[in-house]
Amino acid sequence: MTVPVTSTVPGPSAPQPSEPRPAPPRDGGAPRRRTRVLALSEARWALAATVLFLLALPLQLAGAPAWTWGPLYASAYVTGGWEPGWEGLRALRRRTLDVDLLMVVAALGAAAIGQVMDGALLIVIFATSGALEALATARTADSVRGLLDLAPATATRVDADGAEETVAVGDLAVGDTLLVRPGERVGADGRVLDGASDVDQATLTGEPMPVVKEKGDEVFAGTLNGTGALRVRVERDASDSVIARIVRMVQEASETKAPTQLFIEKVEQRYSLGMVAATLAVFLVPLAFGAALTGSLLRAMTFMIVASPCAVVLATMPPLLSAIANSGRHGVLVKSAVVMERLGQVDAVALDKTGTLTEGAPTVGEVRPVGGTGPDEVLVLAAAAEHPSEHPLARAVVDAARERGLGLPVAENFGSTPGVGVTATVDGRVVAVGAPARLLNGATDADSARAAVLAAGLEDSGRTAVLVSVDGRPVGVLGIADRLRPDAIATVAALTSLTGTAPLLLTGDNPRAAARLADEVGVTDVRAGLLPHQKVHAVRELADAGHKVLVVGDGVNDAPALAAAHTGIAMGRAGSDLALETADAVIVRDELTTVPTVIALSRRARALVVQNLVVAGVFITGLVIWDLAGHLPLPLGVAGHEGSTVLVGLNGLRLLRETAWRRAARP
């Protein structure tokens, strides 16, 4: 028995009229979508069939005339069986044998030999089972669609002249300025322009404590503002917000089928045809040996019911879709059921360095003056000269000066030479900032020699050395390094525990910087100075050795390796568009610890699939043997068959719970 998965989700501005209305917020949290049982047509028809059956049964047992209870049973057949029967006939027109049709045929066959009550019971239990499956599927979709309700329907937009206007979130454009008052939800993904406040991001990140947001910090649609007011510049359309991306990608994932599911569906058709042939044999062989028609037909109908592969068909997708939905709620967008199944097979991990293990934003860690110039003066001169530049290292120098509260003089005559550095006139002096080897150019005076030694020492420690000179004389050297992510060490340890081997580090950075970072996080196998095609070669080496390789990266240079890997995960916040498109999964909030968590969750989903297949196989085998070797009452066969189907479906939905994610996140 299969229930189609509906993946149409309304836009973030307002729910569609056909959607169930969201429940009111609880304790100030986000409103929750929860499909009402009777909002489902399957549930309404199942209820009607059940009521009709319960009206007819006591009349029949009390010995009332058949005209009193017969029409009630007939109505139960129609209300409970018309939908699966119609779908089965449509499948038959496509030359596909649907198990739903087989169940309806079995019920009609029971009625044909006078077992009207047994056939009606089959229809009622069958319809109820279908309603429960539909409800379980709807609740899975609820958990994803409910994310849309986190974003408010309206926001306060501030015009250039300071006037405030309430507009629909869907009408916001990139570059608009929003006013987020205390206690309001942020209307769009953006960056704080002014103000400071504590923002509760628990609905998106799971962080238990509010996060301080100040000028320059990123905020997300649907997060709850605290006691301060914020002015936010919109940086993403509503359709491209973190919430919308989660929903869209989980929807797309729900429409795919994992290899296990595809295999089951391929086998299902042959199994169903074989089951029909076996049912005919169970009916005709006893007749050939003189058995009664009624008994043979009843045994054959019972066999058809208990041998149907409903539970097997339902064994695979609920666990995988539940895992996808749960991952999406925690900011990991798994693009398909295929990917969710494959994540659990990973036994080797290759990590990029910059933007993955590190934050991808270089910072000035050391300022070493030369020739008597003070550290702050060196930093001021360097920052003033670098201020017009868009280079990441230039931004790091300027940010470092601002963090120290240093004022920057105006630079004139700015010039930039790729691979060398920048020059500018600051307070009448020519300041040059760039690569030590190029700026020193073999000079042998004392200050140049001292600067060369300092630069070599910084580079030996894994930092990038930047020389600052004034009027051709070295005044200092800056040591710049990418900051390690706070969760990098824990992530490497968790991945090592899951796969049994430490991750491999693949980076285009220099060997000294790569070795220093690898030593910090606990990686022993380092491949540095790699071009994109060399990263691919390293991944294929592991694959050729029999490993299922997971690659985690963020940049354009990581895209070929992501594509070549068994599975690829991209860091979403700073990841390039090419990497995001190439990867099989995306971490939208850059929480590196979610990588081992989603692997563990995938393994749990795969384990539940195996559990479900075992449960389905045991029930089918046991009931078939009972029917062939003994006498299995039709009502008991119906209860066993439909009970196993419901049990398998509900077992798979266990991964929707929050506790499933927390358990997967445990070391």
C-alpha positions as CSV (number, residue, x, y, z in Angstrom):
1,M,0.0,0.0,0.0
2,T,1.5,3.3,-1.1
3,V,0.6,6.9,-0.4
4,P,1.8,9.6,-2.7
5,V,4.0,12.2,-1.1
6,T,2.7,15.7,-1.8
7,S,5.5,18.2,-2.1
8,T,3.7,21.5,-3.0
9,V,4.7,24.1,-0.5
10,P,3.3,27.6,-0.4
11,G,5.6,30.7,-0.6
12,P,6.8,32.3,2.6
13,S,4.3,35.1,2.6
14,A,1.2,33.2,3.4
15,P,-0.3,29.7,3.5
16,Q,-2.5,28.6,0.6
17,P,-6.2,28.3,1.4
18,S,-6.1,24.5,1.0
19,E,-3.4,24.2,3.6
20,P,-4.4,23.4,7.2
21,R,-4.1,26.6,9.3
22,P,-1.0,26.7,11.5
23,A,-1.5,26.1,15.2
24,P,-0.9,29.2,17.4
25,P,2.6,29.7,18.8
26,R,3.4,28.1,22.1
27,D,5.5,30.0,24.6
28,G,6.4,32.6,22.1
29,G,7.8,30.1,19.6
30,A,7.1,29.8,16.0
31,P,3.6,28.7,14.9
32,R,3.3,25.0,14.0
33,R,1.7,23.4,11.0
34,R,0.0,20.2,12.0
35,T,-2.3,18.5,9.5
36,R,-5.7,17.6,11.0
37,V,-6.7,14.0,10.6
38,L,-10.0,14.7,8.9
39,A,-8.3,17.2,6.5
40,L,-7.1,14.1,4.7
41,S,-9.6,12.4,2.3
42,E,-8.1,9.0,3.2
43,A,-9.1,9.6,6.8
44,R,-12.6,10.8,6.0
45,W,-13.3,7.8,3.8
46,A,-11.8,5.4,6.3
47,L,-14.0,6.9,9.1
48,A,-17.1,6.6,6.9
49,A,-16.3,2.9,6.2
50,T,-15.6,2.2,9.9
51,V,-18.9,3.8,11.0
52,L,-20.9,1.9,8.4
53,F,-19.2,-1.4,9.4
54,L,-19.9,-0.8,13.1
55,L,-23.6,-0.1,12.3
56,A,-23.9,-3.3,10.2
57,L,-22.0,-5.7,12.5
58,P,-24.4,-5.7,15.5
59,L,-27.4,-6.0,13.2
60,Q,-25.9,-9.1,11.6
61,L,-24.9,-10.6,14.9
62,A,-28.4,-10.0,16.3
63,G,-30.0,-11.9,13.5
64,A,-31.6,-9.0,11.8
65,P,-32.8,-9.4,8.2
66,A,-30.1,-9.1,5.6
67,W,-31.8,-6.0,4.0
68,T,-31.0,-4.1,7.2
69,W,-27.3,-4.7,7.3
70,G,-26.5,-5.7,3.7
71,P,-26.7,-2.1,2.3
72,L,-24.5,-0.9,5.2
73,Y,-21.8,-3.4,4.4
74,A,-22.1,-2.5,0.7
75,S,-21.7,1.2,1.6
76,A,-18.6,0.3,3.7
77,Y,-17.1,-1.5,0.6
78,V,-17.7,1.6,-1.5
79,T,-16.5,4.3,0.9
80,G,-13.4,2.4,2.0
81,G,-12.4,0.8,-1.3
82,W,-13.3,3.1,-4.1
83,E,-10.0,5.2,-3.8
84,P,-7.5,2.3,-3.7
85,G,-9.6,0.5,-6.3
86,W,-9.6,3.4,-8.7
87,E,-5.9,4.0,-8.2
88,G,-5.3,0.3,-8.8
89,L,-7.3,0.4,-12.1
90,R,-5.4,3.4,-13.3
91,A,-2.1,1.6,-12.5
92,L,-3.5,-1.5,-14.4
93,R,-4.1,0.7,-17.5
94,R,-0.3,1.6,-17.3
95,R,0.3,-2.2,-17.2
96,T,1.3,-2.0,-13.5
97,L,-0.1,-4.3,-10.9
98,D,-0.9,-2.3,-7.8
99,V,-1.2,-4.1,-4.4
100,D,-4.1,-1.8,-3.6
101,L,-6.2,-3.4,-6.4
102,L,-5.3,-6.9,-5.1
103,M,-6.7,-6.0,-1.7
104,V,-9.9,-4.8,-3.1
105,V,-10.2,-7.9,-5.3
106,A,-9.6,-10.1,-2.2
107,A,-12.4,-8.3,-0.3
108,L,-14.8,-8.7,-3.3
109,G,-13.8,-12.3,-3.5
110,A,-14.6,-12.9,0.1
111,A,-18.0,-11.3,-0.4
112,A,-18.7,-13.4,-3.4
113,I,-18.5,-16.6,-1.3
114,G,-20.7,-15.2,1.4
115,Q,-18.0,-13.8,3.7
116,V,-19.5,-10.3,3.5
117,M,-18.5,-9.3,7.0
118,D,-14.9,-10.6,6.5
119,G,-14.5,-8.7,3.3
120,A,-15.9,-5.5,4.9
121,L,-13.5,-5.9,7.8
122,L,-10.6,-6.1,5.2
123,I,-11.8,-2.9,3.5
124,V,-12.1,-1.1,6.9
125,I,-8.7,-2.1,8.2
126,F,-7.1,-1.5,4.7
127,A,-8.7,2.0,4.5
128,T,-7.6,2.7,8.1
129,S,-4.1,1.6,7.4
130,G,-4.0,3.9,4.3
131,A,-5.3,6.8,6.4
132,L,-2.5,6.2,9.0
133,E,0.1,6.1,6.2
134,A,-1.3,9.3,4.7
135,L,-1.3,11.0,8.1
136,A,2.3,9.9,8.7
137,T,3.4,11.3,5.3
138,A,1.5,14.5,6.0
139,R,3.2,15.0,9.4
140,T,6.5,14.4,7.7
141,A,5.7,17.2,5.3
142,D,4.4,19.3,8.2
143,S,7.8,19.3,9.9
144,V,9.3,20.8,6.8
145,R,6.5,23.2,5.8
146,G,6.3,24.5,9.3
147,L,9.7,26.1,8.8
148,L,7.9,28.6,6.4
149,D,5.8,29.8,9.3
150,L,8.9,31.0,11.1
151,A,9.2,33.9,8.8
152,P,6.6,36.6,9.5
153,A,4.1,37.6,6.8
154,T,5.0,41.3,7.0
155,A,8.0,43.4,7.9
156,T,8.7,47.1,8.6
157,R,10.6,48.7,5.7
158,V,12.5,52.0,6.2
159,D,12.7,54.3,3.2
160,A,15.7,56.5,2.4
161,D,14.0,59.5,4.1
162,G,13.4,57.4,7.3
163,A,9.7,56.8,6.7
164,E,8.4,53.4,8.0
165,E,6.1,51.2,5.9
166,T,4.6,47.8,6.6
167,V,5.0,45.5,3.6
168,A,4.6,41.9,2.8
169,V,7.8,39.9,3.2
170,G,7.4,38.7,-0.4
171,D,7.7,42.3,-1.6
172,L,11.1,42.9,0.0
173,A,14.0,43.4,-2.3
174,V,17.8,43.0,-1.8
175,G,19.1,46.3,-0.4
176,D,15.9,47.2,1.5
177,T,16.4,48.4,5.1
178,L,14.2,46.8,7.8
179,L,13.4,47.9,11.3
180,V,13.1,44.9,13.7
181,R,11.6,46.0,16.9
182,P,12.0,44.2,20.3
183,G,10.1,40.9,20.3
184,E,9.6,40.8,16.6
185,R,10.7,38.1,14.2
186,V,13.3,39.0,11.5
187,G,11.6,39.3,8.2
188,A,14.4,38.4,5.9
189,D,18.0,37.2,5.8
190,G,20.3,40.2,6.0
191,R,23.0,42.0,7.9
192,V,22.7,44.4,10.8
193,L,23.3,48.1,9.8
194,D,22.7,49.6,13.2
195,G,21.7,48.6,16.7
196,A,22.4,45.7,19.0
197,S,20.2,42.9,20.5
198,D,20.1,39.3,21.6
199,V,18.5,37.2,18.9
200,D,17.0,33.8,19.6
201,Q,18.1,31.5,16.7
202,A,17.0,28.2,18.4
203,T,14.3,27.6,15.7
204,L,17.0,27.5,13.0
205,T,20.3,26.5,14.7
206,G,19.2,24.8,17.9
207,E,21.4,27.1,20.0
208,P,19.8,27.2,23.5
209,M,21.1,30.7,24.2
210,P,20.3,33.9,22.3
211,V,23.2,35.3,20.2
212,V,24.4,38.9,20.4
213,K,23.9,40.6,17.0
214,E,25.6,43.9,16.3
215,K,26.6,46.0,13.3
216,G,27.9,43.8,10.6
217,D,26.5,40.5,11.9
218,E,24.2,38.3,9.8
219,V,20.6,37.6,10.9
220,F,18.2,35.1,9.4
221,A,14.5,35.3,8.6
222,G,12.3,33.8,11.3
223,T,14.7,34.3,14.2
224,L,13.3,36.1,17.2
225,N,14.7,39.5,18.2
226,G,15.3,40.3,21.9
227,T,15.1,43.6,23.8
228,G,17.0,45.8,21.3
229,A,16.0,47.3,18.0
230,L,17.9,46.4,14.8
231,R,18.1,48.0,11.4
232,V,18.8,45.2,8.9
233,R,19.8,45.4,5.2
234,V,18.1,42.6,3.2
235,E,20.7,40.4,1.5
236,R,18.5,37.6,0.1
237,D,15.1,37.4,-1.5
238,A,12.4,35.7,0.5
239,S,12.6,32.8,-1.9
240,D,16.3,32.4,-1.3
241,S,16.3,32.7,2.5
242,V,17.8,30.0,4.6
243,I,14.3,28.8,5.5
244,A,13.1,28.7,1.9
245,R,16.3,26.9,0.8
246,I,15.8,24.3,3.4
247,V,12.2,23.7,2.4
248,R,12.9,23.7,-1.3
249,M,15.8,21.3,-1.1
250,V,14.0,18.9,1.2
251,Q,11.0,18.9,-1.1
252,E,13.2,18.0,-4.0
253,A,14.8,15.3,-1.9
254,S,11.4,13.8,-1.0
255,E,10.7,13.3,-4.7
256,T,13.7,11.1,-5.2
257,K,14.0,7.4,-4.5
258,A,17.0,5.6,-2.9
259,P,18.6,2.6,-4.6
260,T,17.0,0.3,-2.0
261,Q,13.5,1.7,-2.8
262,L,14.1,1.5,-6.5
263,F,15.2,-2.2,-6.1
264,I,12.1,-2.9,-4.0
265,E,9.8,-1.3,-6.6
266,K,11.5,-3.2,-9.4
267,V,11.0,-6.5,-7.5
268,E,7.4,-5.5,-6.5
269,Q,5.9,-5.9,-9.9
270,R,7.4,-9.4,-10.4
271,Y,6.5,-10.4,-6.9
272,S,2.9,-9.2,-7.4
273,L,2.6,-11.2,-10.6
274,G,4.0,-14.2,-8.9
275,M,1.6,-13.7,-6.0
276,V,-1.4,-13.7,-8.4
277,A,-0.1,-16.9,-10.0
278,A,0.4,-18.5,-6.5
279,T,-3.1,-17.4,-5.5
280,L,-4.6,-19.1,-8.5
281,A,-2.6,-22.2,-7.6
282,V,-3.8,-22.1,-4.0
283,F,-7.4,-21.9,-5.3
284,L,-7.3,-24.4,-8.2
285,V,-5.0,-27.2,-6.8
286,P,-7.3,-28.1,-3.9
287,L,-10.3,-28.0,-6.2
288,A,-8.6,-30.5,-8.5
289,F,-8.4,-32.8,-5.5
290,G,-12.0,-32.4,-4.6
291,A,-11.9,-29.6,-2.1
292,A,-15.0,-27.4,-1.6
293,L,-15.3,-24.3,-3.7
294,T,-16.0,-21.9,-0.8
295,G,-13.1,-23.1,1.4
296,S,-10.6,-23.1,-1.5
297,L,-11.6,-19.5,-2.5
298,L,-11.5,-18.3,1.1
299,R,-8.0,-19.8,1.6
300,A,-6.9,-18.2,-1.7
301,M,-8.3,-14.8,-0.8
302,T,-6.5,-15.0,2.6
303,F,-3.3,-16.0,0.9
304,M,-3.6,-13.0,-1.5
305,I,-4.0,-10.6,1.4
306,V,-1.2,-11.9,3.7
307,A,1.3,-12.4,0.8
308,S,0.9,-8.8,-0.5
309,P,4.2,-6.8,-0.1
310,C,2.6,-3.6,1.4
311,A,4.9,-3.5,4.4
312,V,8.0,-4.2,2.2
313,V,7.0,-1.4,-0.1
314,L,6.7,1.0,2.8
315,A,10.0,-0.1,4.5
316,T,12.4,2.2,2.8
317,M,11.2,5.7,2.2
318,P,9.7,6.8,5.6
319,P,13.1,6.4,7.4
320,L,15.0,8.2,4.7
321,L,12.5,11.0,4.3
322,S,12.3,11.5,8.0
323,A,16.1,11.7,8.2
324,I,16.0,14.3,5.4
325,A,13.4,16.4,7.1
326,N,15.2,16.3,10.5
327,S,18.5,17.2,8.8
328,G,16.8,20.1,7.1
329,R,15.4,21.5,10.4
330,H,19.0,21.6,11.6
331,G,20.5,23.3,8.6
332,V,21.8,20.3,6.5
333,L,20.1,20.2,3.1
334,V,20.3,16.6,1.8
335,K,19.4,16.8,-1.9
336,S,17.9,13.4,-2.3
337,A,17.0,10.1,-0.7
338,V,19.9,8.6,-2.7
339,V,22.3,10.9,-0.9
340,M,20.8,10.2,2.5
341,E,21.3,6.5,2.0
342,R,24.8,6.9,0.6
343,L,25.9,9.1,3.5
344,G,25.6,6.2,5.8
345,Q,28.1,4.2,3.6
346,V,30.9,6.7,4.0
347,D,34.1,5.2,5.5
348,A,36.7,7.9,4.5
349,V,36.5,11.7,4.7
350,A,38.5,14.3,2.8
351,L,38.3,17.9,4.2
352,D,39.2,21.2,2.5
353,K,41.1,23.7,4.7
354,T,40.1,27.3,3.9
355,G,36.5,27.9,4.5
356,T,35.9,24.4,5.8
357,L,38.2,23.7,8.8
358,T,38.9,27.4,9.0
359,E,36.4,30.3,8.8
360,G,37.7,31.4,5.5
361,A,38.3,34.9,6.7
362,P,42.0,35.8,7.3
363,T,42.9,37.8,10.4
364,V,46.1,39.6,11.5
365,G,47.6,37.6,14.3
366,E,50.9,39.3,14.7
367,V,52.4,42.8,14.0
368,R,56.3,42.8,14.2
369,P,57.9,46.2,13.8
370,V,61.3,46.9,12.3
371,G,63.6,49.8,12.8
372,G,62.0,51.4,15.8
373,T,58.5,52.0,14.3
374,G,55.7,51.1,16.8
375,P,53.3,48.2,16.1
376,D,50.2,50.5,16.0
377,E,51.9,52.9,13.5
378,V,52.8,49.9,11.3
379,L,49.2,48.7,11.3
380,V,47.8,52.2,10.7
381,L,50.1,52.7,7.7
382,A,49.3,49.3,6.3
383,A,45.5,49.7,6.8
384,A,45.5,53.1,5.3
385,A,47.2,51.9,2.1
386,E,45.1,48.7,1.9
387,H,41.8,50.5,2.5
388,P,40.8,51.0,-1.1
389,S,41.7,47.3,-2.0
390,E,39.2,44.5,-2.2
391,H,41.7,41.7,-1.6
392,P,40.8,39.4,1.4
393,L,44.2,40.1,3.0
394,A,43.6,43.9,2.7
395,R,40.3,43.6,4.5
396,A,42.0,41.6,7.3
397,V,44.5,44.4,7.8
398,V,41.8,47.1,7.8
399,D,39.6,45.1,10.2
400,A,42.6,44.6,12.6
401,A,43.2,48.4,12.7
402,R,39.5,49.1,13.4
403,E,39.3,46.5,16.1
404,R,42.2,48.3,17.9
405,G,40.3,51.6,17.5
406,L,43.0,53.1,15.3
407,G,42.1,56.0,13.0
408,L,43.0,55.7,9.4
409,P,44.5,58.7,7.4
410,V,43.3,59.2,3.8
411,A,45.4,57.4,1.2
412,E,46.1,58.9,-2.2
413,N,47.6,57.6,-5.5
414,F,46.5,54.1,-4.8
415,G,47.9,51.4,-7.0
416,S,47.7,47.6,-7.0
417,T,50.0,45.0,-8.7
418,P,48.7,41.4,-8.6
419,G,51.2,39.1,-6.9
420,V,53.2,42.0,-5.5
421,G,50.9,44.2,-3.3
422,V,49.6,47.8,-3.1
423,T,51.2,51.2,-2.9
424,A,49.6,54.5,-1.7
425,T,50.7,57.9,-0.5
426,V,49.8,58.3,3.2
427,D,50.6,61.6,4.9
428,G,53.0,62.5,2.2
429,R,54.9,59.2,2.4
430,V,54.9,56.3,-0.1
431,V,53.6,53.2,1.7
432,A,54.0,49.7,0.1
433,V,52.3,46.6,1.5
434,G,52.8,43.2,-0.1
435,A,54.9,40.1,-0.6
436,P,58.3,40.3,1.3
437,A,60.3,38.7,-1.4
438,R,59.0,41.1,-4.1
439,L,59.3,44.3,-2.0
440,L,62.7,43.5,-0.5
441,N,64.0,42.5,-3.9
442,G,67.3,41.2,-2.5
443,A,68.1,44.3,-0.3
444,T,70.9,43.6,2.2
445,D,70.7,46.5,4.6
446,A,70.1,45.8,8.3
447,D,66.3,46.6,8.3
448,S,65.7,44.6,5.2
449,A,67.7,41.6,6.6
450,R,65.7,41.9,9.8
451,A,62.4,42.0,7.9
452,A,63.4,39.0,5.9
453,V,64.1,37.0,9.0
454,L,60.8,37.9,10.6
455,A,58.9,37.1,7.4
456,A,60.6,33.7,7.2
457,G,59.8,33.0,10.8
458,L,56.1,33.8,10.3
459,E,55.9,31.7,7.2
460,D,57.6,28.8,8.9
461,S,54.8,28.9,11.6
462,G,52.2,28.6,8.9
463,R,51.2,32.3,8.6
464,T,51.2,34.5,5.5
465,A,53.8,37.3,5.9
466,V,53.0,40.8,4.6
467,L,55.8,43.4,4.5
468,V,55.1,47.1,5.2
469,S,57.6,49.6,3.9
470,V,57.7,53.5,3.9
471,D,59.6,55.3,1.2
472,G,61.4,52.0,0.3
473,R,62.4,51.2,3.9
474,P,60.9,48.2,5.8
475,V,59.0,49.3,8.9
476,G,57.3,46.0,9.9
477,V,55.9,42.6,9.0
478,L,52.3,41.4,9.5
479,G,51.5,37.8,10.2
480,I,48.1,36.8,8.7
481,A,46.4,33.5,9.2
482,D,42.9,32.0,8.7
483,R,41.2,31.4,12.0
484,L,40.4,27.8,12.9
485,R,36.7,27.0,13.3
486,P,35.8,26.5,17.0
487,D,34.2,23.1,16.2
488,A,36.9,21.8,13.9
489,I,38.7,19.7,16.5
490,A,35.5,18.1,17.7
491,T,34.4,17.4,14.1
492,V,37.6,15.7,13.2
493,A,37.5,13.5,16.3
494,A,33.8,12.6,15.6
495,L,34.6,11.7,11.9
496,T,37.6,9.6,13.0
497,S,35.3,7.7,15.4
498,L,32.6,7.2,12.8
499,T,34.9,6.0,10.0
500,G,37.7,4.4,11.9
501,T,40.3,6.6,10.2
502,A,41.3,10.2,10.6
503,P,40.1,12.5,7.8
504,L,42.4,13.5,4.9
505,L,43.3,17.2,4.5
506,L,43.2,18.4,0.8
507,T,44.2,22.0,0.3
508,G,45.8,24.3,-2.2
509,D,47.5,26.2,0.6
510,N,51.2,26.0,1.3
511,P,52.5,22.9,3.1
512,R,53.6,24.8,6.2
513,A,50.2,26.4,6.8
514,A,48.5,23.1,6.1
515,A,50.8,21.1,8.5
516,R,50.2,23.6,11.3
517,L,46.5,23.4,11.0
518,A,46.5,19.6,10.6
519,D,48.5,19.3,13.8
520,E,45.9,21.5,15.7
521,V,42.9,19.5,14.6
522,G,44.4,16.0,14.7
523,V,44.8,15.2,11.0
524,T,47.8,13.1,10.0
525,D,47.4,12.7,6.3
526,V,48.0,16.1,4.6
527,R,48.0,16.9,0.9
528,A,49.0,20.5,0.4
529,G,49.6,22.8,-2.6
530,L,47.0,20.9,-4.7
531,L,45.3,22.2,-7.8
532,P,41.7,21.1,-8.4
533,H,42.5,18.2,-10.6
534,Q,45.1,17.0,-8.0
535,K,42.3,17.0,-5.4
536,V,40.3,14.8,-7.7
537,H,43.2,12.4,-8.2
538,A,43.5,12.1,-4.4
539,V,39.8,11.3,-4.0
540,R,40.0,8.7,-6.8
541,E,43.0,7.1,-5.1
542,L,40.9,6.5,-2.0
543,A,38.0,5.2,-4.1
544,D,40.2,2.8,-6.0
545,A,41.4,1.5,-2.6
546,G,37.8,0.5,-1.9
547,H,36.7,3.5,0.2
548,K,33.4,5.4,0.0
549,V,34.8,8.9,0.2
550,L,33.0,12.0,1.6
551,V,34.5,15.3,0.5
552,V,33.6,18.5,2.5
553,G,34.5,21.8,0.8
554,D,33.3,25.3,-0.1
555,G,35.2,26.8,-3.0
556,V,35.2,26.7,-6.8
557,N,38.4,24.7,-6.6
558,D,36.6,22.1,-4.5
559,A,33.8,21.5,-7.0
560,P,35.6,18.8,-9.1
561,A,36.5,16.8,-6.0
562,L,32.9,17.2,-4.7
563,A,31.7,15.8,-8.0
564,A,34.2,12.9,-8.0
565,A,33.5,11.8,-4.5
566,H,31.0,9.1,-3.4
567,T,29.2,12.0,-1.6
568,G,30.0,15.7,-1.4
569,I,29.0,18.2,1.2
570,A,29.4,22.0,0.7
571,M,29.7,24.7,3.4
572,G,26.7,26.9,2.5
573,R,27.2,30.3,4.0
574,A,30.5,31.1,2.2
575,G,30.4,28.4,-0.4
576,S,30.7,29.2,-4.1
577,D,27.6,28.7,-6.3
578,L,29.5,26.0,-8.2
579,A,30.3,24.1,-5.0
580,L,26.7,24.4,-3.8
581,E,25.3,23.1,-7.1
582,T,27.8,20.2,-7.3
583,A,27.6,19.0,-3.7
584,D,25.1,16.3,-2.7
585,A,24.3,18.1,0.6
586,V,24.7,21.7,1.8
587,I,25.3,22.9,5.4
588,V,23.6,26.3,5.3
589,R,24.7,27.6,8.6
590,D,28.4,26.5,8.5
591,E,28.1,24.4,11.6
592,L,30.8,21.8,10.9
593,T,29.7,19.5,13.6
594,T,26.6,18.7,11.6
595,V,28.8,16.7,9.2
596,P,29.3,13.7,11.5
597,T,25.8,14.1,12.9
598,V,24.1,13.7,9.5
599,I,26.4,10.7,8.8
600,A,25.3,9.1,12.0
601,L,21.6,9.9,11.3
602,S,21.9,8.3,7.8
603,R,23.3,5.2,9.4
604,R,20.4,5.1,11.8
605,A,18.0,5.5,8.8
606,R,19.7,2.6,7.0
607,A,19.4,0.5,10.2
608,L,15.6,1.2,10.4
609,V,15.2,0.2,6.7
610,V,16.8,-3.1,7.6
611,Q,14.6,-3.4,10.7
612,N,11.5,-2.7,8.6
613,L,12.4,-5.3,5.9
614,V,13.0,-7.9,8.6
615,V,9.6,-7.1,10.3
616,A,7.8,-7.2,6.9
617,G,9.5,-10.4,5.9
618,V,8.7,-12.2,9.2
619,F,5.0,-11.2,9.1
620,I,4.6,-12.2,5.4
621,T,6.4,-15.5,5.8
622,G,4.6,-16.4,9.1
623,L,1.1,-15.6,7.8
624,V,1.7,-17.4,4.4
625,I,2.9,-20.5,6.2
626,W,0.0,-20.4,8.6
627,D,-2.5,-20.1,5.7
628,L,-0.9,-22.8,3.6
629,A,-0.1,-25.3,6.4
630,G,-3.1,-24.7,8.6
631,H,-6.3,-22.6,8.6
632,L,-5.7,-18.8,9.0
633,P,-9.0,-17.0,9.7
634,L,-9.4,-14.1,7.2
635,P,-9.9,-11.4,9.9
636,L,-6.7,-12.5,11.6
637,G,-4.8,-12.5,8.3
638,V,-6.1,-9.0,7.6
639,A,-5.1,-7.7,11.0
640,G,-1.6,-9.2,10.8
641,H,-1.0,-7.9,7.3
642,E,-2.3,-4.3,7.8
643,G,-0.8,-4.2,11.4
644,S,2.7,-5.0,10.0
645,T,2.3,-2.3,7.4
646,V,1.3,0.4,9.9
647,L,4.1,-0.8,12.3
648,V,6.7,-0.4,9.5
649,G,5.5,3.0,8.6
650,L,5.5,4.4,12.1
651,N,8.9,2.8,12.8
652,G,10.4,4.8,10.0
653,L,8.9,8.1,11.3
654,R,10.8,7.8,14.5
655,L,13.7,9.8,12.9
656,L,11.5,12.9,12.7
657,R,11.8,13.4,16.5
658,E,14.3,15.9,17.9
659,T,15.8,13.2,20.1
660,A,16.9,11.4,16.9
661,W,19.1,14.3,16.0
662,R,20.5,14.7,19.5
663,R,21.4,11.0,19.7
664,A,23.1,11.2,16.3
665,A,25.1,14.2,17.6
666,R,26.5,12.3,20.6
667,P,30.2,11.4,20.4
